[in-house]
């Protein structure tokens, strides 16, 4: 095996707020409060658990670890001899800027993959620094794990990283980075945004046997869905096209540009307005019939109310159910393992009107009938396995 | 004398590794297995030159590029290859769930090698093939009894071909009713995907239902899915999870009330033989894979055989020909104006029909029911054994018993050790066990599907469970042992990526030489 470069970043304060009920760890103030309440940092321990499955191939890996508590210390404890990537805060309190600097330095040093331990906030920082420029994989250590960039457990993060570096069955895909606004969350309100995408290795379907051909990849599925949607779009109707890679495939099929993390207004022929807010959608609704095309955001199956709040209750109230086109690759529905799709528009009446069984377009002339419910998901739901 | 030391479980298996070349690589110009003497002058005079009478278009200008090898080389080659496989007769083959790898009695193989069968030709006159037509006719009647249906055809070449024939009959029936606008077929995610595929090929839009919170097909979703566009319900029961849908009659009723027809995928009827029938649940059509339930060899290893059963209302649409009996004489009836036509050349795969007939006759009605009871008992015994192993679970319908198979999940093992189900697949071969990882649709994480059938003894199932338990122990103690397997087996690990790239496939030697840029040998 050729030598591989693996970046390693630990957000040492990730998850610190969770054990003392602070619903997050964003901001130095929160972290200090958590420590005062007796919180114990656990990110290092989880990051160590992820490194262990890589130890047997340590000779073939150049480990680039962020300095001090941000990776180096954990790597040494596990038994690696890392090359140290300096970060401004080494020794003192770490900040989001340290994560970003470390990720950029690893990209510039030619890392094949970066493992980072943290939560949704950490994923946001990594995303802002490197976007989809280099493959990364999250070790779940934070309080909030809604982003699809995290492996289910630290051990799985490590073994998936090993598989990817060996050149085994793991492939790359774009996975969503979503994050709650913690300030609002502490006040009891859920305001989530889709912040972007990271390139992460995944191994879904790697074990599909040879009795049947390999199911089409997510891209092919998205293209089939896009073809079905294009046929169903009515001439003259304006569509609010929600965020996501599946909705992006619809725009690509129509030959239109797409705001990956925002809502665009389109017709079958043209892009009317990019990255619009609720007000612009309502304004269009005044003049022309509106349809909505959305796909679930994040691993929990949120159809509305997470990352696409622009499609608000006021907008939804004026759109007939038959003009709400829900699209989702079958593999993503299957990954919910029987859990319903979720809505949290903030208006129980709108949630109630849409709740029940929805037709979901899963391919060309393929649909599923799937349950959708309103409200909050279960406590500590698991992120989508990568 | 001392007694022989007892053999431990799992056994200390080590497979042969011969490094055997491909037979084309063994070829040397002029080498032969049999040297034929020159044709004598007298014979030549008598026979003339039979090849000389062939038209030019049928003559080769170059001899075929076959491997040139000696007799003992051929024997060695294939004997070695046979030692490098883990076939159904070599291992406890319960690890290929959904495929129903039951043991097929060897006496039936003797029957199909009898000259009375091997020398039949499909173009023979009906009067000279009364025996095989009688076997077919009686087998159809037995399958009618087993399914409760009014008519059966044995023409489809395999299970999926039978599903497709059923969909074609549904389409023809709806057309005859003036209902051709019905363009949707409903199935469930845990029904065999051939149902969705056959409906798509026949032009239907497919609607898939997902399980409810208890793991059963969701009747609420079905009610939301049916409409005036519903042509058909195509479902497996029990599903590939081993879970039997107890509300199946309600499913059929909902679809009938919406004007659709219902087809029961009984490809694998191993858990319900003599216990429940398609007819009692109200189905209009059903199909069997004879190679699953009725002990003909599995289709992937040779020609398969499928059977469709239909109610009297659907019978006019059956493929032609049908086998009819009049005054003790059997004949093939092509004069069926509403028939969907032919679904394969001639009529059925005769050797498999004889095997299925012999198997059913040797068991009788009581025996068939005992097959199902034994298969279900074996499966639930193995379920109990497997659930004692660390890291494995049986998702959906927790705490409930299963019918003939279980789709397990090693999700916990993977989370805790990083060892995946396909690592276990390869490690199992180190213990001489077959463990397969085809679980379409790919929904249950880290899946393992075990199906013991009626063929295996309690000792066999204990041995299989012991291998699974050992692999779990290894994964927790030293996952690298499992991850780097195989250690005692014939071949190294394969990488799946080339399977998705046709440029990296070569299914013939000639294609291999061409795609690797070598000259043709």
Interface residues (C-beta under 8 A of the other chain):
Chain A: X53 X56 X152 X153 X155 X156 X158 X159 X160 X162 X168 X169 X203 X204 X205 X206 X207 X208 X209 X210 X211 X212 X214 X215 X330 X331 X333 X334 X337 X338 X356 X357 X359 X362 X365 X366 X367 X368 X369 X370 X371 X385
Chain B: X99 X189 X193 X196 X200 X204 X205 X206 X207 X208 X209 X210 X211 X212 X213 X215 X218 X220 X221 X222 X224 X225 X300 X395 X396 X414 X415 X416 X417 X418 X419 X420 X421 X422 X425 X436 X437 X438 X439 X440 X441 X442 X443 X445 X447 X479 X480 X483 X495 X496 X497 X499 X500
